[in-house]
Amino acid sequence: PRPDVHPLPPGTHLLYAQSGKIEHVPLEGYDMKKDDAKAVLHLPEKVIIGVAYDCVEKMVYWTEITSPSISKASIQGGDPVEVIRSDIISPEGIAIDHLGRTMYWTDSVKDRIEVASLDGSLRRVIIDSDLINPRAIITDPPNGNLYWSDWNREAPKIETSYMDGSNRRVLVKDDLGLPNGLTYDPQSSMLCWADAGTHKMECMHPAHGDRRQVMEGLQYPFGMTSYGKNFYYTDWQRDAVVSVDHYAGRESDNFQPQKRTKLYGIATAYAQCPAGQNYCAVN
Amino acid sequence: DATQGTSGDCEPCPCPAGATCAVVPKTREVVCTNCPTGTTGKRCELCDDGFFGEPLVQSGAARACRACKCSDNIDPNAVGNCNRETGECLKCIYNTDGFFCDRCKKGFYGNALATNPTDKCKPCSCSPLGTVDRQTSCSQVTGQCQCLPNVAERDCSACQPGFFNLQSGNGCERCNCNPIGSTN
């Protein structure tokens, strides 16, 4: 085996929301197997915004805004189960802490960030101030960090905190437009975002603060996820999933589903959970 | 069910032209899978997010899907801007409110339909000492707060001429100056 080629576990997919459906496209290496794209879940009456994946139980989680709620279903088939249905108005981003067995979400009307167990119990508001248009949210379970974006046109920002909401800090506030998409690349320990206002994709090291541009000229990014050397984002103008080579800093491929309508959240469904220990297990 | 061997095995999809359909295995329910652009739903009867209408309603009342009509007081980067059927605006910005984001929200006044966002809706900022029950809302058009007796100004922040003691919180009192010893 070549030392520069890392064998990939079989069966990694991208999951994305489009008009009442959660679709998937398999990844072969880092390439999208476009011909094999199909719907995982059909929810014709819903408007699905955020999508997240729990690699432990192989479940997809999503937020929905027509009858505002959070639901989950097994990606191996199975009926959707509603886990949050009350006291929620406009849930957008959702993220899973697969080690802590919790989920986090943003609500853009209540302007807050909440956490709950994966069955919806033990629910708690962790951030409820200084939020205007919170959208993307992601977790970094091995390091115990939470990241989210707020596209407030007056003062867009990307923030971080511990996973209980403590130690909240603004990471990025300059030269941001509409930071709709956010992802964390565990390999490089980089926090990366896709901005529909500046039309750029950028990364920074959360601890060191150095910031660099991956590429510019994006059209209208909404959701974002990463896998290996690639970023994948959904684009509202192109109605497509676009893959970007992180290191080459350019678009490597794109997939436009047959149906032409907006794509929302996107998540990577790993065949196996990424390596990493629970921060609580070592502390 | 194509396995029965009768001429009625396959039925046309109950979907608008061009759409395909599928049968949900468990419930045997037929669902359209490829609705025309801008529409969604089991029968393609709903509009996509950001649009409203009732594209499939029979009897001539059908309304094609149109972009949310919210007086330019919504943000195109937001999701769920209006109700997909009625068009009711759900995410008014610039401190506007109402079915079409066409008026100022409580506690603000001005012209929600002004072109420039800064000219739209301004906070009432009623002076608590001069306002009845310390209300925070005002006339949506003029911005006039509801003043206590003998209190003046749009925001009830001053006494009328010849009156004093706004600080009392009960309105202003007459000065009662002796006309002989006063300058005017």
Chai-1 contact restraints between the chains, C-beta under 6 A:
chainA,res_idxA,chainB,res_idxB,connection_type,confidence,min_distance_angstrom,max_distance_angstrom,comment,restraint_id
A,S19,B,T40,contact,1.0,0.0,6.0,A-B,restraint_1
A,S19,B,D48,contact,1.0,0.0,6.0,A-B,restraint_2
A,G20,B,T40,contact,1.0,0.0,6.0,A-B,restraint_3
A,P44,B,V31,contact,1.0,0.0,6.0,A-B,restraint_4
A,P44,B,G41,contact,1.0,0.0,6.0,A-B,restraint_5
A,P44,B,K42,contact,1.0,0.0,6.0,A-B,restraint_6
A,E45,B,G41,contact,1.0,0.0,6.0,A-B,restraint_7
A,V47,B,D49,contact,1.0,0.0,6.0,A-B,restraint_8
A,I49,B,V79,contact,1.0,0.0,6.0,A-B,restraint_9
A,I65,B,G80,contact,1.0,0.0,6.0,A-B,restraint_10
A,S90,B,G80,contact,1.0,0.0,6.0,A-B,restraint_11
A,W151,B,N77,contact,1.0,0.0,6.0,A-B,restraint_12
A,L178,B,N77,contact,1.0,0.0,6.0,A-B,restraint_13
A,R260,B,T37,contact,1.0,0.0,6.0,A-B,restraint_14
A,T261,B,D48,contact,1.0,0.0,6.0,A-B,restraint_15
